[in-house]
């Protein structure tokens, strides 16, 4: 008898094809169910550790919804993550004619240029824009729904 099973199970480092939805009190932040599935590998920081923990041990084909308590999925809100960025710097990084409005979410390249992170515009002045670099779901309860399509 072989103990090999056709049902692949999520393990640390697994490469996944999945649909997922992350929602906070204001609604969905990410929802791939109506679009093409996402592909990602565990442990690379694409999902928060708390979210990855929920995936471990799930079998291919599983469809689950998890409720994560406030702060667990993306940490608490950190006031130091709110920063003014000079408009001159924004012009160098992106479109010099870009208009910034409160509530806009702007993607910034990481210092190594390999990825990006998002900042939400809080307020603007003549010379700078104040961004909140906290994850939009920081300090919020989160609903995480996942449908595992493939596990490698």
C-alpha positions as CSV (number, residue, x, y, z in Angstrom):
1,X,0.0,0.0,0.0
2,X,1.4,3.4,-1.0
3,X,0.7,6.2,1.4
4,X,0.8,8.6,-1.6
5,X,-2.4,10.5,-2.0
6,X,-3.7,12.6,-4.9
7,X,-5.0,15.3,-2.6
8,X,-2.2,17.8,-2.3
9,X,-2.2,19.6,1.1
10,X,-0.9,23.2,1.7
11,X,2.5,23.2,3.5
12,X,5.0,25.9,4.2
13,X,6.5,26.9,0.9
14,X,3.6,25.5,-1.2
15,X,2.9,27.2,-4.5
16,X,-0.8,27.8,-4.7
17,X,-3.4,28.6,-7.3
18,X,-6.4,30.0,-5.5
19,X,-9.3,32.4,-5.4
20,X,-9.3,34.5,-2.3
21,X,-11.2,37.4,-0.8
22,X,-10.1,39.7,2.0
23,X,-12.8,41.9,3.5
24,X,-13.0,44.3,6.3
25,X,-15.9,46.1,7.8
26,X,-16.1,48.4,4.7
27,X,-16.2,45.5,2.3
28,X,-13.8,43.7,0.0
29,X,-10.2,44.8,-0.3
30,X,-9.2,42.0,-2.6
31,X,-11.5,39.6,-4.4
32,X,-10.3,37.3,-7.2
33,X,-13.4,35.2,-7.4
34,X,-14.9,37.1,-10.4
35,X,-11.5,37.3,-12.1
36,X,-8.7,34.9,-12.9
37,X,-7.3,33.0,-9.9
38,X,-4.2,34.2,-8.1
39,X,-0.9,32.3,-7.9
40,X,1.4,32.8,-5.0
41,X,3.9,30.9,-2.8
42,X,3.7,30.7,0.9
43,X,6.4,32.4,3.0
44,X,7.1,35.1,0.5
45,X,5.1,37.8,2.2
46,X,2.3,38.0,-0.3
47,X,-0.1,37.0,2.4
48,X,0.2,37.9,6.0
49,X,1.5,35.2,8.4
50,X,-1.9,35.0,10.1
51,X,-3.6,34.4,6.8
52,X,-1.0,31.8,5.7
53,X,-1.5,29.9,9.0
54,X,-5.2,29.4,8.0
55,X,-4.1,27.9,4.7
56,X,-1.7,25.3,6.1
57,X,-3.2,21.8,6.0
58,X,-6.0,22.6,3.6
59,X,-6.5,20.2,0.8
60,X,-6.7,21.1,-2.9
61,X,-10.3,21.9,-3.8
62,X,-11.1,23.2,-0.3
63,X,-13.4,26.3,0.0
64,X,-13.3,27.9,3.4
65,X,-14.1,31.2,5.1
66,X,-12.2,32.4,8.2
67,X,-13.0,35.2,10.5
68,X,-9.8,36.8,11.9
69,X,-10.0,39.1,15.0
70,X,-9.0,42.8,14.8
71,X,-5.3,43.2,14.4
72,X,-4.5,39.6,13.8
73,X,-4.4,39.6,10.0
74,X,-2.4,42.8,9.4
75,X,-1.4,44.0,12.8
76,X,-2.5,47.1,14.7
77,X,-2.5,50.5,13.2
78,X,0.8,52.2,13.6
79,X,0.8,56.0,13.8
80,X,4.4,56.1,12.7
81,X,3.3,54.6,9.3
82,X,1.6,58.0,8.5
83,X,4.1,60.2,6.8
84,X,4.3,63.3,4.7
85,X,5.9,62.8,1.3
86,X,7.2,65.8,-0.7
87,X,5.5,66.5,-4.0
88,X,8.9,66.8,-5.6
89,X,9.7,63.2,-4.6
90,X,6.2,62.0,-5.8
91,X,6.8,63.7,-9.2
92,X,10.2,61.8,-9.5
93,X,8.6,58.5,-8.7
94,X,5.5,58.8,-10.8
95,X,3.4,61.1,-12.9
96,X,4.4,64.8,-12.2
97,X,0.8,65.9,-13.1
98,X,-0.9,63.4,-10.8
99,X,-3.6,64.9,-8.6
100,X,-3.8,63.4,-5.1
101,X,-7.1,63.3,-3.2
102,X,-7.9,62.0,0.3
103,X,-8.8,58.3,0.1
104,X,-6.7,57.6,-3.1
105,X,-4.4,54.6,-2.8
106,X,-1.0,55.1,-4.4
107,X,1.5,52.3,-5.1
108,X,5.1,53.1,-4.2
109,X,8.1,51.0,-5.3
110,X,10.1,49.3,-2.5
111,X,13.6,50.7,-2.1
112,X,15.1,47.7,-3.9
113,X,12.6,48.2,-6.7
114,X,11.5,44.6,-6.5
115,X,8.0,45.2,-5.2
116,X,5.6,47.9,-4.3
117,X,3.5,48.9,-1.3
118,X,0.5,51.1,-1.0
119,X,-0.2,54.3,0.8
120,X,-3.6,55.9,1.2
121,X,-3.8,59.7,0.9
122,X,-4.9,61.3,4.2
123,X,-4.4,65.0,3.4
124,X,-2.5,67.2,1.0
125,X,-0.7,70.6,1.2
126,X,1.0,72.8,-1.4
127,X,4.3,71.0,-1.1
128,X,3.5,67.5,0.3
129,X,1.0,64.7,0.6
130,X,0.4,62.8,3.8
131,X,0.1,59.1,3.3
132,X,-1.1,56.3,5.6
133,X,1.1,53.3,4.9
134,X,-0.7,51.1,7.3
135,X,-2.5,48.2,5.6
136,X,-6.1,49.2,5.0
137,X,-7.2,46.3,7.2
138,X,-4.7,47.0,10.0
139,X,-6.5,46.9,13.3
140,X,-9.7,45.7,11.7
141,X,-11.5,42.4,11.9
142,X,-11.0,40.5,8.6
143,X,-13.0,37.9,6.7
144,X,-10.7,35.7,4.6
145,X,-12.4,33.4,2.1
146,X,-10.3,31.0,0.0
147,X,-10.9,28.4,-2.7
148,X,-7.9,26.3,-3.3
149,X,-7.6,25.3,-7.0
150,X,-4.1,23.9,-7.1
151,X,-1.3,23.1,-4.7
152,X,2.2,22.3,-5.8
